[in-house]
């Protein structure tokens, strides 16, 4: 027999916890069945108080906790029987028993109020006991919830109410009453006993869309079709505007409805949204909102014959004017410009501020290009009279570029075309207007415009990605950093390298926002790798426009703050051209970068305006050897000499050298021998997506740790070649000695031949035969000596050529040393 379980009912109230024995009533007509059930339950519940009744006509069982009823024992259908038990014992849990399993009857029985249903042919003692206890505990939980719901709801300051399965209000808190009264609710309509669904339906009849949505959501929760319903809505009065978030969550016998005020959040969100779409100074739309409106207008234009136009207006020399006036007066001046331009905007058109002294306007309806030009002239008239800013009179002019949608296919193409027309106007002078003509819509100009528009759209559609290439310590083969390199995942052309779109970004000015995006992505990725145990530095490229934008330090500081990136882990790479514009301004920017703790590297060193001046003026930590020099190592003496000089120069200024484009073991070994500290290139790994970097780093280090010990140092190779050269020289000297010996032997044979010719003829055949054999041997010897002599002469010629080449090498080395001495002299103060 199973171990008897304690059947103690736990009653909860807000003051105390009380335990008492379970009180159970069995309703069973059959005496045999009732006895079996009684024995079974007493075996499971050791302390329970169990009574048996043949039907429901006898005396009631006060304080009954559960009724186990055989539905076949009472006259009537199952639903009416359950209802009768519920009326007789309203606080008792009902567990119904019936014959063979009937799913339909079970569902109807539970819907009528039964806590559970058991088929008489499928239960055992433990499962029946568990089902009874569960029904009792659930009923007590529901009863407790209704009894104390009001108290718990009052603990919450937000308006909250509870409804039953029919939508009737069973509990409300004080905040609910106040909220309802403040929003036109009547006490009876919003108090206990009122039907929330009926209230919503009535409001729907009064044209309340919010009430209709709430009714639909509540019915779905009560029916069990959804587990949560949320709706943000406005609930305002003539005096105030308030916003609430309504949430409906299911409960055991109904649902809880809460209204949380979100006015502050809503206002902050609206302010943020406005900030992202409007210029904070002039309150005009910005480029993002202008582009959105232009897209809408172009869509509408498909069903009309009118044209759509855009004008870009740039206040001439505004930067100089702003520097002269100061920031406060310059902002006041822009506000005055905005007022005059706004007076000349037609109804339905849009005036926007793009940046600093740049404005743009969208014309929704134009008859032709000439009308666009005439409207632009009205904008130009705004600059006829001088402006006054904080008491200072300022004379301004403005250049304008105009485009219409006769050829453009997208909003971006139309905007870019207006920008191209503006640049044409500024190249021709100041205060001029240029219209992008149909003649410009073909060829290179149109292609550039479409490329820029496509790139802008790619940035919006998140088609740009960042790949990372490892940088290796050449001494020990460890990966010390990665360089962030942007790629374009073009929807039709596949993965595009930077050379296919960065020039467009540079020319259009998109490189500034693109560069900031890459920097932010790289820093975020670095932080992700650190959480994964990969701690390496991150190198990010800076463009010339970023350096000159005046916003670089602000952007860099913000990115470091937002991402949590350690500045010492960040390396910014700049080209020499970025340093050769405004040297003084660049010095300020680069020194501020250094003050933040961020390192600077000169990229592609030696290919631009190499100067020792900025090496002294700027906080440079590394020089990157361009891959064109690395590719020539071992092939041309000039590339070897250039790389050697860059390495020595980097060491001289207290930095280090990084070689780009390493592809062969020979280049790797040669760079190590010259003292180059770091390198990157396909030999170590190509640029890969972020998720592949940890695996690439592990493979790269494992491969280099295996290969480096087998690589002959460059110095050893050089010594080996010298040894071979010396051996070749010794061989040449030996051959020369043999040639001299052969000459002596030839002279001796000639003397002997002359002596034998002076001897009188001897008739003896034996002697004559011997002399003939001697002559034949002498001829063979002479031929052998001639061949040896020719070989010796060739060897001497080769030695002479080698000597000449060595002389040229010595001359080159002397020139390199002389240049190094001159460079050192220039570095000396």
NORLIN-V712072 format. One record per run of one state. SS is the DSSP state (hx for helix, st for strand, lp for the rest). FROM is the first residue (numbers start at 1). TO is the last residue. If there is no record, write none. Layout:
# NORLIN-V712072
ss->(SS,SS)
from->(FROM,FROM)
to->(TO,TO)
This chain:
# NORLIN-V712072
ss->(lp,st,lp,st,lp,st,lp,st,lp,hx,st,lp,st,lp,st,hx,lp,hx,lp,st,lp,hx,lp,st,lp,hx,lp,st,lp,st,lp,hx,lp,hx,lp,st,hx,lp,hx,lp,st,lp,st,lp,st,lp,hx,st,lp,st,lp,hx,lp,st,lp,hx,lp,hx,lp,st,lp,st,lp,hx,lp,st,lp,st,lp,st,lp,hx,lp,st,lp,hx,lp,hx,lp,st,lp,st,lp,st,lp,hx,lp,hx,lp,hx,lp,st,lp,hx,lp,hx,lp,hx,st,hx,lp,hx,lp,st,lp,hx,lp,st,lp,hx,lp,hx,lp,st,lp,hx,lp,st,lp,st,hx,lp,hx,lp,hx,lp)
from->(1,5,6,8,13,17,22,23,28,31,45,46,49,54,66,71,74,78,89,93,99,103,112,116,120,125,155,159,164,168,173,174,183,187,191,195,196,206,209,223,228,235,243,252,254,262,263,278,279,285,286,287,302,307,316,318,326,327,343,350,356,358,367,369,382,387,390,392,395,398,405,411,429,433,436,438,442,443,461,464,474,479,491,494,497,498,501,502,509,510,532,537,542,544,549,552,564,567,570,576,580,583,596,599,606,612,618,620,626,627,632,637,653,656,660,665,674,678,680,688,690,711,714,759,765,828)
to->(4,5,7,12,16,21,22,27,30,44,45,48,53,65,70,73,77,88,92,98,102,111,115,119,124,154,158,163,167,172,173,182,186,190,194,195,205,208,222,227,234,242,251,253,261,262,277,278,284,285,286,301,306,315,317,325,326,342,349,355,357,366,368,381,386,389,391,394,397,404,410,428,432,435,437,441,442,460,463,473,478,490,493,496,497,500,501,508,509,531,536,541,543,548,551,563,566,569,575,579,582,595,598,605,611,617,619,625,626,631,636,652,655,659,664,673,677,679,687,689,710,713,758,764,827,829)
